[in-house]
Amino acid sequence: MILPQLRRVRWAVRATLVLGVAASVVANILHALDNPISQAIAAWPPLALLLTVELISRVPVHRRSLAAARLVATATIAGIAAWVSYWHMAGVAARYGETGASPYLLPLSVDGLIVVASICLVELGGRISAVEHETREATPAAQPVVPGLIPVPAPAPTSSNPTASPATTAPAAATATTAASQAATAKGTAATGATALRRTTAAALAEVAATLPATLPKTRAPETSSFKPVLTRAQATTARTGPASPAKPKARRSPAETVAAAAKIKASRPDLTDAQLAAELGISVSRWRTIRRETGADDNLRLAA
């Protein structure tokens, strides 16, 4: 149940408790003597119970010992109010015509209603307090707004403030100057150390180079081993011939150049057929026949033959 519903139910339970206490107070007043003092004394126990239940349902307690103490006190007040109201109400019911067991049962209904309403009111008060606590934790704290004033956000801190007083800017300038001088000193020290380190390293390398023999083998002799790895056919071919170089695209000859090349081949070997001649030229037979038809190279080839 949400918070508004819990509050509405609490008001309904409070009204029920007030109704039961009112019935008990009326019965106590009717049973008392016909004077204000007697009537006030008789009406006090139910009113004390009502106030006690209202207090424990509204005021939270964070210590178990105090919570236990107030529960014991509430139970004591409830017992006193129940005992006094029971006999007063039983006497009033018998006086006004109730007979048999009715005068002794009617007070139990009123006292039972008061007990149930008191327990429900305490439980609802604890539940409402828990829900309000959860709501406060979930909702961020809002900045209080004063009526008639416009909230102005605090200015962000900046490195330079033109409105700053000289008394404030002077220490800041001195601090900045000191920090700059320290940074420059540290930078110079680091540069000096790096230069000294480079010189020391160069001198050490020169000494090592002087101690080495004049001639050193450029290549290391391969170590002999009886182990021979098993290679696949492609790996063996690559190992023998080396990695294949990317094939370069051949420039395509023009028909005239093809016919001239064919004439030279035909002059040296006149017994070649068209298929063999096309193979020598690196073209297909159909391509060779197309070139012959386009250029009319049959007569030239006969003359070359």
Stockholm file with secondary structure:
# STOCKHOLM 1.0

chainA/1-305         MILPQLRRVRWAVRATLVLGVAASVVANILHALDNPISQAIAAWPPLALLLTVELISRVPVHRRSLAAARLVATATIAGIAAWVSYWHMAGVAARYGETGASPYLLPLSVDGLIVVASICLVELGGRISAVEHETREATPAAQPVVPGLIPVPAPAPTSSNPTASPATTAPAAATATTAASQAATAKGTAATGATALRRTTAAALAEVAATLPATLPKTRAPETSSFKPVLTRAQATTARTGPASPAKPKARRSPAETVAAAAKIKASRPDLTDAQLAAELGISVSRWRTIRRETGADDNLRLAA
#=GR chainA/1-305 SS CCHHHHHHHHHHHHHHHHHHHHHHHHHHHHHSCSSHHHHHHHHHHHHHHHHHHHHHHHSCCCCHHHHHHHHHHHHHHHHHHHHHHHHHHHHHHHHTTCCTTHHHHHHHHHHHHHHHHHHHHHHHHHHHHHHHHHHHHHSCCCCCCCTTCCCCCCCCCCSCCTTCCHHHHHHHHHHHHHHHHHHHHHHHHHHHHHHHHHHHHHHHHHHHHHHSCSCCCSSCCCCCCSCCCCCCHHHHHHHHHCSCCCCCCCCCCCHHHHHHHHHHHHHHCTTCCHHHHHHHHTSCHHHHHHHHHHHTCHHHHHHHC
#=GC SS_cons         CCHHHHHHHHHHHHHHHHHHHHHHHHHHHHHSCSSHHHHHHHHHHHHHHHHHHHHHHHSCCCCHHHHHHHHHHHHHHHHHHHHHHHHHHHHHHHHTTCCTTHHHHHHHHHHHHHHHHHHHHHHHHHHHHHHHHHHHHHSCCCCCCCTTCCCCCCCCCCSCCTTCCHHHHHHHHHHHHHHHHHHHHHHHHHHHHHHHHHHHHHHHHHHHHHHSCSCCCSSCCCCCCSCCCCCCHHHHHHHHHCSCCCCCCCCCCCHHHHHHHHHHHHHHCTTCCHHHHHHHHTSCHHHHHHHHHHHTCHHHHHHHC
//
